[in-house]
Amino acid sequence: MSFGTKIIGTGSGLPSRVMHNAELETFLDTSDEWIRTRTGIETRRIANPEKGETSFTMARQAAEQALEMAGRKGSDLDAIIVGTITPDTVMPNTANQLQAVLGASRAFSFDLQAACSGFAYGMSIIDQYMRLGTIRTALVIGVETLSTLVDWRDRSTAVLFGDAAGAVVFERTEDPDHRVIDTRIFSDGRLGELLCIPHGFGKVPPYRPEYQLHMHKIKMRGNEVFKVAVRNMVDASKKIMQAHKISKDDIDLFIFHQANLRIIDSCAESLNIDKRKLWLNVQKYGNTSAATLPVSLDEAWRSGTVKQGDLILMATFGGGLTWASALIRL
Ligand code: ACO
């Protein structure tokens, strides 16, 4: 009997402030109509650190919800991985901060940076440990406070992003029928400049004359990213379905990275998917990067859209460039 990974709990942490497209119209040369038609986004959530809303607190909320649904305690955890490019502090990392407040003293814990693919990368790593039989219970989180990395003067990116956290508790299983069937993770550093933070943290430090705050914010060549995102998510989806001889018609729900409704539609068209099987919440939350997959899974499960036994295909794409797919039988 082989070991595998079962999902036993999910949770979300969303900041309270809802920012409508109309608010963006007040300080950017943009319109609700442009944003809706080009992206599908209507509102996004924006964290307020003054109210204690940060990557860590959103991640904690999501983690506590997921543990509660799973019926597990922090002390049951063997591992915590947090996918994020916006930790409150680089040191200690978010996963270590969570380890402390959740009482998960047995768990190893670390953050990983794979932009929007951070959750999928974390899930893939955990699945390998589970298959080896070296861990039993694990927490994987995708969290971003991208509002802190957005250049609010740049209309081509400021309208796209939102803040959120999503968490999933995984447990080792010997049940062949309810498990993560496979995960595939990919990267291509040659195209990193398409979506990047040019001056980074160390590249141009504040004491250098060429330091400019806006170069420490997200820059994106949107048109090119659009095409690569569609191509890679379609390719990753096909690869994982073909490897397991699973047809698109066998899948109950497709959860694509919630970056842009047109990207999701293009993926669905390329794969010839029934659009009723697409999960969509990009209109409410915008692109929450590493959080889009776990928040979507949490909402789909809690709303009854998916249930035990359903087959889910996830595909994501992010800066770096990174991308991933996963097949999960709930
Ligand atoms: N409001 C009004 N006009 C705008 C805005 C805005 N917010 N942003 C750009 N425009 C203008 C441009 O200046 C351009 O004007 P011009 O024709 O006078 O030069 C025009 O709209 C068209 O611009 P395009 O960039 O060609 O518009 P496009 O249809 O490609 O949409 C968008 C832009 C939404 C960014 C799209 O390219 C996209 O979604 N790309 C992928 C982005 C993405 O998903 N990134 C994240 C994936 S990875 C991750 O999640 C980190």
Residues whose N, C-alpha, C, O or C-beta is under 5 A from the ligand:
A	BS01	ACO	D29 T30 S31 W34 R38 T39 C116 R155 S156 V159 G222 N223 V225 F226 A259 N260 N287 S289 F317 G318 G319
